[in-house]
Amino acid sequence: MNKLLIENYIKNIKKNDIYEFGLKNNIELNEKDVDILYHYLMNNWQDLLYGNYRELFSELEVHIDKDKFLKIKDLFNFYFNKYQNLL
């Protein structure tokens, strides 16, 4: 049930949502960053939540500025740990 809810939520995420979430968390994303994050989220959300997210972060690290990447990784870890038992 939770997986279906998450899938439906992710399907409705827009690029602007990613941009706004970044701003709210003091991460200024440019258009390229948003495009990359959107692509990774839409195509790899199951791996991020249920698989080997470390491999995906290794791939992502190459495409995004180091400071932004570290903030994104910290945010992911925070929310993953906070909501892991609901997955």
matplotlib code that plots the C-alpha trace (Angstrom):
import matplotlib.pyplot as plt

x = [0.0, 2.7, 4.7, 1.6, 1.1, 4.7, 4.6, 1.6, 3.1, 6.3, 4.5, 3.0, 6.2, 7.1, 10.5, 9.5, 8.7, 12.4, 13.6, 11.3, 12.3, 16.0, 15.4, 13.5, 16.6, 19.2, 20.2, 20.2, 19.7, 20.1, 18.1, 20.6, 20.6, 16.9, 16.8, 19.3, 17.6, 14.2, 15.5, 17.1, 14.0, 11.5, 13.6, 15.2, 12.9, 12.5, 16.2, 16.6, 14.0, 14.3, 17.6, 21.2, 20.9, 24.7, 25.3, 22.9, 24.5, 27.9, 26.5, 24.8, 27.9, 29.6, 26.8, 26.2, 28.4, 30.1, 28.6, 25.1, 25.6, 26.7, 23.6, 21.3, 22.9, 22.5, 18.8, 18.2, 19.8, 17.8, 14.4, 15.3, 16.2, 13.1, 10.6, 12.4, 9.9, 7.0, 8.5]
y = [0.0, 2.5, 1.7, 2.6, 5.8, 6.8, 5.9, 8.0, 10.9, 10.7, 10.6, 14.0, 15.7, 18.5, 20.0, 23.2, 21.1, 20.0, 23.5, 24.9, 22.1, 22.9, 26.6, 25.7, 23.7, 26.3, 24.6, 26.8, 24.5, 25.6, 24.2, 21.5, 20.4, 20.2, 18.3, 15.7, 15.3, 15.0, 12.4, 10.3, 10.6, 9.6, 6.7, 5.4, 6.2, 2.5, 1.9, 5.1, 3.8, 0.0, -0.8, 0.3, 4.1, 4.4, 3.3, 5.9, 8.6, 7.7, 8.3, 11.5, 12.9, 13.2, 15.5, 17.9, 20.5, 19.0, 21.4, 20.9, 17.2, 16.9, 18.9, 16.7, 13.6, 14.9, 15.7, 12.3, 10.6, 12.7, 11.9, 8.3, 7.7, 9.6, 7.7, 4.4, 2.5, 3.7, 2.4]
z = [0.0, 1.0, -2.2, -4.3, -2.5, -2.9, -6.6, -7.2, -5.3, -7.3, -10.6, -9.8, -8.9, -11.2, -11.9, -10.1, -7.0, -6.9, -7.4, -4.6, -2.2, -2.9, -2.1, 1.1, 2.2, 1.2, -2.0, -5.1, -8.0, -11.6, -14.5, -15.3, -11.6, -11.6, -14.9, -13.6, -10.2, -11.9, -14.3, -11.5, -9.3, -12.0, -13.3, -10.1, -7.2, -6.4, -6.2, -4.1, -1.6, -1.7, -3.5, -3.6, -3.4, -2.8, -6.4, -7.6, -5.5, -7.0, -10.4, -9.4, -7.8, -11.2, -12.5, -9.7, -8.0, -4.9, -2.3, -3.7, -3.9, -0.3, 0.8, -1.3, 0.1, 3.7, 3.0, 1.5, 4.6, 7.0, 5.3, 4.6, 8.2, 9.4, 7.3, 6.7, 8.8, 6.7, 3.5]

ax = plt.figure().add_subplot(projection="3d")
ax.plot(x, y, z, "-o")
ax.set_aspect("equal")
plt.show()
